């Protein structure tokens, strides 16, 4: 009934949820954004094709991408988007403490920065 691909995807989603749960400590919030159909598709695509997919920090960066997409998704509840904004901002600030990491991942860091700037109204 379920193939290897299904179980592989479930493991990837669980990794993302565990990474986010370590930061958020709110299972309901984690489930809300990680079980969303668009998020599942994003997770699958990033684990397959992101240039950083085989690195140790891949799950950290995928969570950042999930939070970024959540911020941009106006169909989600405002409270969810605001929480995602704050969690992404915290991760962005952590990234900013390592200059070399910023340089190595400048395109991603720029995406995070632009999303935070564009959706600054969510910071309240």
C-alpha positions in Angstrom: 0.0 0.0 0.0 2.7 2.5 1.0 6.0 2.5 -0.8 9.5 3.4 0.3 9.0 6.9 -1.0 6.1 7.5 1.4 8.1 6.3 4.4 11.2 8.2 3.3 9.1 11.4 3.1 7.6 10.7 6.6 11.1 10.4 8.0 12.1 13.7 6.4 9.0 15.5 7.8 9.7 14.0 11.2 13.3 15.4 11.1 12.0 18.9 10.2 9.4 18.7 13.0 12.0 17.6 15.5 14.3 20.4 14.5 11.5 23.0 14.8 10.2 21.5 18.0 13.6 21.9 19.6 13.2 25.7 19.1 9.5 26.2 19.5 8.3 23.6 22.2 4.8 23.8 20.8 3.6 20.6 19.1 0.4 22.1 17.9 2.2 24.9 16.1 4.8 22.5 14.6 2.1 20.1 13.4 0.1 23.0 11.9 2.9 24.3 9.7 4.7 21.0 9.0 1.5 19.0 8.0 0.3 21.6 5.6 0.2 20.2 2.0 2.4 23.0 0.6 5.0 22.5 3.4 5.1 18.7 2.8 5.8 19.4 -0.9 8.5 22.0 0.0 10.2 19.6 2.4 10.2 16.8 -0.2 11.7 19.1 -2.8 14.3 20.6 -0.6 15.5 17.2 0.6 15.7 16.1 -3.0 17.3 19.1 -4.7 18.6 21.8 -2.4 22.3 22.4 -2.8 22.7 21.9 1.0 20.7 18.7 1.3 23.6 16.5 2.2 25.1 18.9 4.8 24.8 18.5 8.6 22.8 21.8 8.7 20.3 20.8 6.0 17.4 20.3 8.4 18.2 23.7 10.1 18.0 25.4 6.7 14.9 23.5 5.6 13.1 24.7 8.8 14.1 28.2 7.9 12.6 27.7 4.4 9.4 26.3 6.0 9.1 29.3 8.3 9.8 31.7 5.4 7.0 30.0 3.3 4.6 30.1 6.3 5.2 33.9 6.7 4.4 34.4 3.0 1.3 32.2 3.0 -1.6 34.6 3.5 -4.1 31.7 3.7 -2.7 30.7 7.1 -3.9 32.2 10.3 -2.3 35.5 11.2 -1.1 34.1 14.6 0.7 31.3 12.8 2.4 33.7 10.4 3.4 36.0 13.3 4.9 33.1 15.3 6.7 31.9 12.2 8.1 35.4 11.6 9.5 35.5 15.2 11.0 32.0 14.9 12.6 32.8 11.5 13.9 36.0 12.9 15.6 34.1 15.8 17.2 31.7 13.4 18.3 34.6 11.1 19.9 36.3 14.1 21.8 33.1 14.9 23.0 32.8 11.3 24.2 36.4 11.5 26.6 35.6 14.3 28.7 33.5 11.9 30.1 35.7 9.1 31.6 32.8 7.1 28.3 30.9 7.3 26.5 34.0 5.9 29.0 34.2 3.1 28.7 30.5 2.3 24.9 30.7 2.2 24.4 34.3 1.0 21.5 33.6 -1.3 19.5 31.8 1.5 20.4 34.5 4.0 19.3 37.2 1.6 16.0 35.4 1.1 15.5 35.3 4.9 16.4 38.9 5.3 14.1 40.1 2.5 11.2 38.0 3.9 11.7 39.5 7.3 11.8 43.0 5.9 8.8 42.5 3.6 6.7 41.1 6.4 7.9 43.3 9.3 4.2 44.0 10.2 4.1 40.4 11.6 6.7 41.3 14.2 4.2 42.8 16.6 
